[in-house]
Amino acid sequence: MPTGLHNFFHTFFDLHQIADVFPSLLSDGLLNTLEISALAIVFGTTIGMTLATLLVSRRWYLRAPARVYVDIFRGLPIIVTVMMVGLGLPIAGLRIFGRNSYPYAILALALVSGAYMSEIFRSGIQSVDRGQMEAARSLGLSYLGAMRRVIVPQGVRRVLPALTNQFVAMVKDSSLVYLLGLLASQRELFSIAKDTTFQSGNLSALTAAGLVYLAITIPLTHTVNMLDRRMREGGAVRLADSTATTAPSLQLLGTQEGR
């Protein structure tokens, strides 16, 4: 094997390095990555749904602060938010989680996720026909009741692919929390791979971490594509059924007009 090719494989695909780091990646890194991502999505969903409800409000003083929040956290690089929340809040004396960096990491990702998810939920809510709200109000439901029981469930179903895609993005963005200096037992995939790389001078640990990331993100990406395809096919079927139902009526109407 040529020297250059040998060095390339030794740098990125050293099987001994990969075998040594894999147990740590799977036992600690994978669990922490999934936990950070899942909790950030859960809290981000709560934030996003609240913001989406405000964004579609008819009252400007409810829309305005929600829009400011979304614009700020969508406009800032995620790494800036992680640093400002994880390092800035304790320095400013707001030690809401003590000295433990782990909750700050989750909070930072949840704030960012909430901003993006609010736009996803907003688009889903606004895609629901306005007649649905009018029908719900005519049945005696309040505005909030109609939103909770009628509008929001329909809107969420329409944006399921985008929500799943947001979880894929959060799994990848969780790698940025290494900046906060987590404890050894709290390290996620990238932190473990980074520390191993600095100790060995070999990048094969990053390759191993990348393989674990791909094992998470590729199935989720295909799930997004499958959900999107099924929803588009379902919409086409409903449209065809509606057309088939109304066509005889239109034909009959045309016959009567011809007479």
N, C-alpha and C positions, 0 to 999 in steps of 0.2 A: 504493500500500500504506500503511495507517495507520502512524503513527510507532511505536506500541507493538509492533505485529507485526513491523515492520522491525527494531527493536532486538532483539527475541527471536531472529529468524533470524540476525541479524548476530552475536549473542553465542554461539549454539550451533551454527550451521550456516554459518559463513563458509567458502565453498568454497576460497578462497585459503589460509586457515589450514590447512584439512584437507589440501589438496594438498601443502602445504609439509611437514607433519609425517608424512604417510603413509610416505614412504621410510624415515625413521628408525624408525617403528613396525614396519615389516615386516622391515627388515634387522637391526636390533638388538633392539628390544623384543619382538617375537614369538619370536625364537629364544631369548632369555634367559628369557622367561616359560615357554616349553615345557620348557626345560632345567631350570629351578628346580623346576617342577611334577613333571616326570618323575623327577628324582633324589629329590625328597622322597617321592614315591609308592613308589619302589623301596626306599629305606631304611625308609620307614614300613611297607611290607609285611613286611619282615623283622622289625621291632620288633613289629608287630601279630600276626604268626603266633606269635612266641615268647611274647608275653603271653597269647594265646588258649590256647596249650598249657598255660600255667601256670594260667590261670583255670579250666580244666576238670579240673585235677588233683584227686585225692582228698586230697592232703596240704595242710592249711591253711597251713603255713609256706611253701608255694610260691604258693598263691592270694593270701595276704595282701599281699605286696609288689606283686604285679601289680595287685591291686585298688586299692591306694593310688596307684600310678602312673596308672592309668586315670582315677580320680576326680579327681586333681589336674589333669592336662592336658586333660581334658574340661571341668572346672569353670572353669579360667582362660580369660579372653578371649584369643584368639590374639594380639592386639596386645601383651598383657602378656608372653606367652611369647617373642615375637620380640624385644622390648626386653630382657628379662632374659637371654636367651641371646646375642643379637647384641651388646649393649652391656655387659651385666653380667659375662659371663665374662672378656672382656679386662680390664675394670676390676679384677676380682678376681684378676688375674694368671694366669688359665687361658687363655693365648694358644695354644690347640691348633692354630689355623690362622694364626698370626701376626697381622698387621694387616689381612688380607684379609677384608672383611665378607661376601663372596659365600658361602663355605662355612658361615659362621654362620647365614646366612639359610636355607640348605637344611637345616641341622641343626635349627633351630627349627621349621620346617614339618614335618620328618620326625617329630619328637617328638610333635607334635600329631596328625599323621596316624596314627602308630602307635597312639595311644590310641583313636582312633575305629575304626580298622581291626581292632583286637583284639576289639571288641565285635561287629563284623560277622562275623569269623571264628568267634568263640565261638558265635554264634547258628547259624551254618552247621554247625559241628561237632556241637552239641547237637541239631540237627534230624535227624541220622542215627540210624536205629534202633539201639538198643543190641544187638540181635541181630547186627549187623554186626561189632561188636567181639568178641562171644563166638565168632562163627564164625571170625574171624581168629585169635583166641587158640587155638581148638581145632585149628587147622592148624599150630600151632607158632610163630606169630609172637609176638615180645615186644610189650609195650604200645606202646613207641615205634615198632616196626616196623609194628604194626597201624594206628597213627595216621598214619604216613607213607604207607603203601601203600593203605590202605583208607578210613579215616575222613576224613582231610583232603581228598583229591581229591574225594570226594562232597560234602563240606561246601562247598568252594570253588565248585564248579559251581552250587550252590544260591544263592550270594550274589553271583554275577557282576554282576547289575544294581546292587546296592548298592556294589560295588567300583568300578564305572564311575562311579557318582554321586559317589563320594568323589574321583575324579580331577577331575570337574567342579568340585567345591568347592575343590580345591587350586589349580586354575587361577585362580579368583577370589581366594583367600586369598593368592596370591603377590604381589598388589598391595601387601601390607603391608610387604614387605621394603624399600620405599623409605625407611623410618625409619632404616635402618642406614647410609645414605649410600654407596651403591655407586659404583664408578668409572663414568666415562662409558660405557665399553664394556660394562659389566655391567648397565646400567639395563634394567629390564623395561618393559612397556607403560605402566603407570601413572606410573612415574618420568619417562619421556620426555614424556608428556602433561602432567604437573604442571609440569615445568620450562618447557615451551613456554608453558603458560598463565600462569605468573608473569612470563615475559618479555614476552608480548604483551598481557596483560590481557584475553584473549579465551578463552572456554571451548570453542571448536570443537575444540581438540586433544583434550580429554577426550571429546567426541563421537566423534572418530575412533578413539580407543583403545577406547571402548565398542563400536563396530562390529566391531573386531577381536576383542574378547572374545566378542561374540555369535557371530561366525563360528566360534569354537572350541566354545563351550558349547552352542549350539543343536543342532548335529549330534550331539554327545555325549549330550545329553539325550534326543534321539530314539532314539539307540542304546540307552540305558538302557530306554526304554519298549518298544522292539522286543524286547530280550532278556527283559524281564519278561513280555511277552505270550507269547513263544514258550515260555518255561519253564512258564507257567501252562497253556497249551494242551497242551504235552507231558505235563504232569502229569495233565490231564484225559483224554488219550488212553490213558495207561498205566492209569489207574483204570478206564476203560471196558473195556480189554482184560482187566484182571484180573477185572472183574465178569462179562464174557462167558465167561471161562474157568471160573470157579467156579460159575456159574449152573447148568449141566447137572449138575454134581456135587451141588449142593444139591437140585435137582429129583429126581434119582435117589434121594438119601437120603430125601427126603420120601415118595417112592413106596414105598420099602422099609419105612419106618416105618408107612405106611398098611396095608400087608399084615400 
